[in-house]
Amino acid sequence: MNAKMMGWAGIVLGVLVALNVALGWSDSLQYLWAVLVLILGIWSLMGK
């Protein structure tokens, strides 16, 4: 995946986190999405 695709993936996950918060789902899911977004961000910065 290139950086642009990773960026879009981050945006999509960010939207999912926002929906998760808005719908009042469990905190564990919230933290899981936050970790996934963080991993994607680090991965894209590494240029993989």
PyMOL Python script that loads the backbone (N, CA, C, O; Angstrom):
from pymol import cmd

cmd.read_pdbstr("""\
ATOM      1  N   MET A   1       0.837  -1.195   0.000  1.00  0.00           N
ATOM      2  CA  MET A   1       0.000   0.000   0.000  1.00  0.00           C
ATOM      3  C   MET A   1       0.880   1.255   0.000  1.00  0.00           C
ATOM      4  O   MET A   1       1.916   1.297   0.663  1.00  0.00           O
ATOM      5  N   ASN A   2       0.462   2.252  -0.734  1.00  0.00           N
ATOM      6  CA  ASN A   2       1.242   3.491  -0.726  1.00  0.00           C
ATOM      7  C   ASN A   2       0.731   4.433   0.359  1.00  0.00           C
ATOM      8  O   ASN A   2      -0.278   4.162   1.010  1.00  0.00           O
ATOM      9  N   ALA A   3       1.443   5.547   0.542  1.00  0.00           N
ATOM     10  CA  ALA A   3       1.108   6.476   1.622  1.00  0.00           C
ATOM     11  C   ALA A   3      -0.303   7.033   1.477  1.00  0.00           C
ATOM     12  O   ALA A   3      -1.003   7.218   2.473  1.00  0.00           O
ATOM     13  N   LYS A   4      -0.727   7.301   0.235  1.00  0.00           N
ATOM     14  CA  LYS A   4      -2.060   7.864   0.010  1.00  0.00           C
ATOM     15  C   LYS A   4      -3.142   6.880   0.462  1.00  0.00           C
ATOM     16  O   LYS A   4      -4.114   7.269   1.109  1.00  0.00           O
ATOM     17  N   MET A   5      -2.963   5.606   0.115  1.00  0.00           N
ATOM     18  CA  MET A   5      -3.932   4.594   0.528  1.00  0.00           C
ATOM     19  C   MET A   5      -3.958   4.469   2.049  1.00  0.00           C
ATOM     20  O   MET A   5      -5.023   4.329   2.649  1.00  0.00           O
ATOM     21  N   MET A   6      -2.768   4.522   2.673  1.00  0.00           N
ATOM     22  CA  MET A   6      -2.709   4.429   4.126  1.00  0.00           C
ATOM     23  C   MET A   6      -3.418   5.621   4.756  1.00  0.00           C
ATOM     24  O   MET A   6      -4.097   5.488   5.774  1.00  0.00           O
ATOM     25  N   GLY A   7      -3.248   6.793   4.133  1.00  0.00           N
ATOM     26  CA  GLY A   7      -3.912   7.990   4.635  1.00  0.00           C
ATOM     27  C   GLY A   7      -5.422   7.837   4.603  1.00  0.00           C
ATOM     28  O   GLY A   7      -6.112   8.176   5.564  1.00  0.00           O
ATOM     29  N   TRP A   8      -5.934   7.319   3.477  1.00  0.00           N
ATOM     30  CA  TRP A   8      -7.385   7.113   3.365  1.00  0.00           C
ATOM     31  C   TRP A   8      -7.865   6.072   4.366  1.00  0.00           C
ATOM     32  O   TRP A   8      -8.943   6.215   4.942  1.00  0.00           O
ATOM     33  N   ALA A   9      -7.066   5.021   4.579  1.00  0.00           N
ATOM     34  CA  ALA A   9      -7.431   3.993   5.561  1.00  0.00           C
ATOM     35  C   ALA A   9      -7.529   4.615   6.952  1.00  0.00           C
ATOM     36  O   ALA A   9      -8.423   4.285   7.730  1.00  0.00           O
ATOM     37  N   GLY A  10      -6.591   5.526   7.255  1.00  0.00           N
ATOM     38  CA  GLY A  10      -6.625   6.208   8.546  1.00  0.00           C
ATOM     39  C   GLY A  10      -7.881   7.042   8.704  1.00  0.00           C
ATOM     40  O   GLY A  10      -8.490   7.071   9.774  1.00  0.00           O
ATOM     41  N   ILE A  11      -8.268   7.728   7.621  1.00  0.00           N
ATOM     42  CA  ILE A  11      -9.478   8.554   7.644  1.00  0.00           C
ATOM     43  C   ILE A  11     -10.712   7.681   7.876  1.00  0.00           C
ATOM     44  O   ILE A  11     -11.577   8.023   8.684  1.00  0.00           O
ATOM     45  N   VAL A  12     -10.788   6.564   7.172  1.00  0.00           N
ATOM     46  CA  VAL A  12     -11.928   5.656   7.324  1.00  0.00           C
ATOM     47  C   VAL A  12     -12.011   5.143   8.761  1.00  0.00           C
ATOM     48  O   VAL A  12     -13.087   5.113   9.358  1.00  0.00           O
ATOM     49  N   LEU A  13     -10.850   4.737   9.316  1.00  0.00           N
ATOM     50  CA  LEU A  13     -10.847   4.245  10.694  1.00  0.00           C
ATOM     51  C   LEU A  13     -11.231   5.357  11.666  1.00  0.00           C
ATOM     52  O   LEU A  13     -11.915   5.114  12.661  1.00  0.00           O
ATOM     53  N   GLY A  14     -10.784   6.586  11.369  1.00  0.00           N
ATOM     54  CA  GLY A  14     -11.147   7.716  12.216  1.00  0.00           C
ATOM     55  C   GLY A  14     -12.657   7.915  12.250  1.00  0.00           C
ATOM     56  O   GLY A  14     -13.234   8.183  13.304  1.00  0.00           O
ATOM     57  N   VAL A  15     -13.292   7.782  11.084  1.00  0.00           N
ATOM     58  CA  VAL A  15     -14.752   7.909  11.005  1.00  0.00           C
ATOM     59  C   VAL A  15     -15.424   6.795  11.811  1.00  0.00           C
ATOM     60  O   VAL A  15     -16.414   7.032  12.503  1.00  0.00           O
ATOM     61  N   LEU A  16     -14.881   5.585  11.715  1.00  0.00           N
ATOM     62  CA  LEU A  16     -15.447   4.468  12.471  1.00  0.00           C
ATOM     63  C   LEU A  16     -15.339   4.713  13.971  1.00  0.00           C
ATOM     64  O   LEU A  16     -16.258   4.394  14.725  1.00  0.00           O
ATOM     65  N   VAL A  17     -14.197   5.288  14.409  1.00  0.00           N
ATOM     66  CA  VAL A  17     -14.037   5.615  15.831  1.00  0.00           C
ATOM     67  C   VAL A  17     -15.093   6.633  16.250  1.00  0.00           C
ATOM     68  O   VAL A  17     -15.699   6.507  17.314  1.00  0.00           O
ATOM     69  N   ALA A  18     -15.313   7.657  15.395  1.00  0.00           N
ATOM     70  CA  ALA A  18     -16.308   8.686  15.701  1.00  0.00           C
ATOM     71  C   ALA A  18     -17.704   8.071  15.818  1.00  0.00           C
ATOM     72  O   ALA A  18     -18.466   8.419  16.720  1.00  0.00           O
ATOM     73  N   LEU A  19     -18.036   7.159  14.906  1.00  0.00           N
ATOM     74  CA  LEU A  19     -19.339   6.483  14.962  1.00  0.00           C
ATOM     75  C   LEU A  19     -19.444   5.649  16.230  1.00  0.00           C
ATOM     76  O   LEU A  19     -20.487   5.623  16.884  1.00  0.00           O
ATOM     77  N   ASN A  20     -18.353   4.968  16.572  1.00  0.00           N
ATOM     78  CA  ASN A  20     -18.305   4.135  17.767  1.00  0.00           C
ATOM     79  C   ASN A  20     -18.628   4.962  19.003  1.00  0.00           C
ATOM     80  O   ASN A  20     -19.422   4.547  19.848  1.00  0.00           O
ATOM     81  N   VAL A  21     -18.004   6.142  19.102  1.00  0.00           N
ATOM     82  CA  VAL A  21     -18.251   7.034  20.240  1.00  0.00           C
ATOM     83  C   VAL A  21     -19.694   7.535  20.219  1.00  0.00           C
ATOM     84  O   VAL A  21     -20.366   7.552  21.251  1.00  0.00           O
ATOM     85  N   ALA A  22     -20.172   7.947  19.026  1.00  0.00           N
ATOM     86  CA  ALA A  22     -21.515   8.508  18.901  1.00  0.00           C
ATOM     87  C   ALA A  22     -22.590   7.485  19.276  1.00  0.00           C
ATOM     88  O   ALA A  22     -23.615   7.836  19.860  1.00  0.00           O
ATOM     89  N   LEU A  23     -22.343   6.217  18.934  1.00  0.00           N
ATOM     90  CA  LEU A  23     -23.329   5.171  19.205  1.00  0.00           C
ATOM     91  C   LEU A  23     -23.204   4.623  20.625  1.00  0.00           C
ATOM     92  O   LEU A  23     -24.038   3.830  21.063  1.00  0.00           O
ATOM     93  N   GLY A  24     -22.153   5.051  21.349  1.00  0.00           N
ATOM     94  CA  GLY A  24     -22.014   4.648  22.743  1.00  0.00           C
ATOM     95  C   GLY A  24     -21.637   3.191  22.922  1.00  0.00           C
ATOM     96  O   GLY A  24     -22.040   2.557  23.898  1.00  0.00           O
ATOM     97  N   TRP A  25     -20.854   2.647  21.973  1.00  0.00           N
ATOM     98  CA  TRP A  25     -20.412   1.263  22.106  1.00  0.00           C
ATOM     99  C   TRP A  25     -19.356   1.153  23.185  1.00  0.00           C
ATOM    100  O   TRP A  25     -18.917   2.161  23.740  1.00  0.00           O
ATOM    101  N   SER A  26     -18.951  -0.061  23.481  1.00  0.00           N
ATOM    102  CA  SER A  26     -18.052  -0.302  24.609  1.00  0.00           C
ATOM    103  C   SER A  26     -16.701   0.385  24.447  1.00  0.00           C
ATOM    104  O   SER A  26     -16.202   0.559  23.335  1.00  0.00           O
ATOM    105  N   ASP A  27     -16.125   0.771  25.578  1.00  0.00           N
ATOM    106  CA  ASP A  27     -14.833   1.448  25.571  1.00  0.00           C
ATOM    107  C   ASP A  27     -13.741   0.567  24.977  1.00  0.00           C
ATOM    108  O   ASP A  27     -12.807   1.075  24.357  1.00  0.00           O
ATOM    109  N   SER A  28     -13.846  -0.740  25.160  1.00  0.00           N
ATOM    110  CA  SER A  28     -12.818  -1.639  24.637  1.00  0.00           C
ATOM    111  C   SER A  28     -12.730  -1.535  23.115  1.00  0.00           C
ATOM    112  O   SER A  28     -11.632  -1.569  22.558  1.00  0.00           O
ATOM    113  N   LEU A  29     -13.871  -1.408  22.436  1.00  0.00           N
ATOM    114  CA  LEU A  29     -13.858  -1.238  20.982  1.00  0.00           C
ATOM    115  C   LEU A  29     -13.222   0.096  20.614  1.00  0.00           C
ATOM    116  O   LEU A  29     -12.474   0.195  19.642  1.00  0.00           O
ATOM    117  N   GLN A  30     -13.529   1.120  21.406  1.00  0.00           N
ATOM    118  CA  GLN A  30     -12.967   2.443  21.174  1.00  0.00           C
ATOM    119  C   GLN A  30     -11.446   2.383  21.219  1.00  0.00           C
ATOM    120  O   GLN A  30     -10.769   2.922  20.344  1.00  0.00           O
ATOM    121  N   TYR A  31     -10.912   1.723  22.248  1.00  0.00           N
ATOM    122  CA  TYR A  31      -9.466   1.622  22.389  1.00  0.00           C
ATOM    123  C   TYR A  31      -8.871   0.780  21.270  1.00  0.00           C
ATOM    124  O   TYR A  31      -7.782   1.086  20.784  1.00  0.00           O
ATOM    125  N   LEU A  32      -9.566  -0.276  20.852  1.00  0.00           N
ATOM    126  CA  LEU A  32      -9.080  -1.124  19.760  1.00  0.00           C
ATOM    127  C   LEU A  32      -8.930  -0.313  18.482  1.00  0.00           C
ATOM    128  O   LEU A  32      -7.902  -0.403  17.811  1.00  0.00           O
ATOM    129  N   TRP A  33      -9.944   0.481  18.135  1.00  0.00           N
ATOM    130  CA  TRP A  33      -9.867   1.309  16.927  1.00  0.00           C
ATOM    131  C   TRP A  33      -8.756   2.335  17.042  1.00  0.00           C
ATOM    132  O   TRP A  33      -8.040   2.589  16.074  1.00  0.00           O
ATOM    133  N   ALA A  34      -8.606   2.934  18.235  1.00  0.00           N
ATOM    134  CA  ALA A  34      -7.556   3.937  18.437  1.00  0.00           C
ATOM    135  C   ALA A  34      -6.178   3.321  18.201  1.00  0.00           C
ATOM    136  O   ALA A  34      -5.315   3.946  17.584  1.00  0.00           O
ATOM    137  N   VAL A  35      -5.970   2.101  18.689  1.00  0.00           N
ATOM    138  CA  VAL A  35      -4.695   1.405  18.497  1.00  0.00           C
ATOM    139  C   VAL A  35      -4.476   1.102  17.022  1.00  0.00           C
ATOM    140  O   VAL A  35      -3.364   1.265  16.519  1.00  0.00           O
ATOM    141  N   LEU A  36      -5.523   0.662  16.317  1.00  0.00           N
ATOM    142  CA  LEU A  36      -5.390   0.364  14.888  1.00  0.00           C
ATOM    143  C   LEU A  36      -5.016   1.608  14.098  1.00  0.00           C
ATOM    144  O   LEU A  36      -4.174   1.548  13.202  1.00  0.00           O
ATOM    145  N   VAL A  37      -5.643   2.741  14.427  1.00  0.00           N
ATOM    146  CA  VAL A  37      -5.319   4.000  13.749  1.00  0.00           C
ATOM    147  C   VAL A  37      -3.869   4.378  14.018  1.00  0.00           C
ATOM    148  O   VAL A  37      -3.157   4.814  13.113  1.00  0.00           O
ATOM    149  N   LEU A  38      -3.435   4.210  15.261  1.00  0.00           N
ATOM    150  CA  LEU A  38      -2.055   4.535  15.628  1.00  0.00           C
ATOM    151  C   LEU A  38      -1.074   3.664  14.854  1.00  0.00           C
ATOM    152  O   LEU A  38      -0.072   4.162  14.341  1.00  0.00           O
ATOM    153  N   ILE A  39      -1.359   2.353  14.767  1.00  0.00           N
ATOM    154  CA  ILE A  39      -0.487   1.433  14.031  1.00  0.00           C
ATOM    155  C   ILE A  39      -0.422   1.830  12.562  1.00  0.00           C
ATOM    156  O   ILE A  39       0.660   1.843  11.974  1.00  0.00           O
ATOM    157  N   LEU A  40      -1.568   2.154  11.961  1.00  0.00           N
ATOM    158  CA  LEU A  40      -1.580   2.577  10.556  1.00  0.00           C
ATOM    159  C   LEU A  40      -0.758   3.840  10.353  1.00  0.00           C
ATOM    160  O   LEU A  40      -0.022   3.961   9.374  1.00  0.00           O
ATOM    161  N   GLY A  41      -0.888   4.778  11.283  1.00  0.00           N
ATOM    162  CA  GLY A  41      -0.134   6.024  11.176  1.00  0.00           C
ATOM    163  C   GLY A  41       1.364   5.772  11.225  1.00  0.00           C
ATOM    164  O   GLY A  41       2.114   6.320  10.418  1.00  0.00           O
ATOM    165  N   ILE A  42       1.806   4.938  12.176  1.00  0.00           N
ATOM    166  CA  ILE A  42       3.234   4.618  12.296  1.00  0.00           C
ATOM    167  C   ILE A  42       3.710   3.891  11.042  1.00  0.00           C
ATOM    168  O   ILE A  42       4.780   4.194  10.515  1.00  0.00           O
ATOM    169  N   TRP A  43       2.910   2.924  10.560  1.00  0.00           N
ATOM    170  CA  TRP A  43       3.272   2.141   9.385  1.00  0.00           C
ATOM    171  C   TRP A  43       3.452   3.046   8.161  1.00  0.00           C
ATOM    172  O   TRP A  43       4.403   2.884   7.396  1.00  0.00           O
ATOM    173  N   SER A  44       2.530   3.999   7.986  1.00  0.00           N
ATOM    174  CA  SER A  44       2.621   4.912   6.839  1.00  0.00           C
ATOM    175  C   SER A  44       3.851   5.813   6.968  1.00  0.00           C
ATOM    176  O   SER A  44       4.492   6.126   5.964  1.00  0.00           O
ATOM    177  N   LEU A  45       4.187   6.235   8.195  1.00  0.00           N
ATOM    178  CA  LEU A  45       5.368   7.073   8.398  1.00  0.00           C
ATOM    179  C   LEU A  45       6.646   6.300   8.071  1.00  0.00           C
ATOM    180  O   LEU A  45       7.635   6.889   7.635  1.00  0.00           O
ATOM    181  N   MET A  46       6.626   4.988   8.281  1.00  0.00           N
ATOM    182  CA  MET A  46       7.786   4.150   7.967  1.00  0.00           C
ATOM    183  C   MET A  46       7.906   3.915   6.464  1.00  0.00           C
ATOM    184  O   MET A  46       8.921   3.408   5.987  1.00  0.00           O
ATOM    185  N   GLY A  47       6.862   4.286   5.721  1.00  0.00           N
ATOM    186  CA  GLY A  47       6.892   4.183   4.268  1.00  0.00           C
ATOM    187  C   GLY A  47       6.677   2.785   3.736  1.00  0.00           C
ATOM    188  O   GLY A  47       7.140   2.452   2.645  1.00  0.00           O
ATOM    189  N   LYS A  48       5.957   1.938   4.522  1.00  0.00           N
ATOM    190  CA  LYS A  48       5.721   0.569   4.056  1.00  0.00           C
ATOM    191  C   LYS A  48       4.404   0.463   3.309  1.00  0.00           C
ATOM    192  O   LYS A  48       4.042  -0.619   2.846  1.00  0.00           O
TER     193      LYS A  48
END
""", "prot")
cmd.dss("prot")
cmd.show_as("cartoon", "prot")
cmd.util.cbc("prot")
cmd.orient("prot")
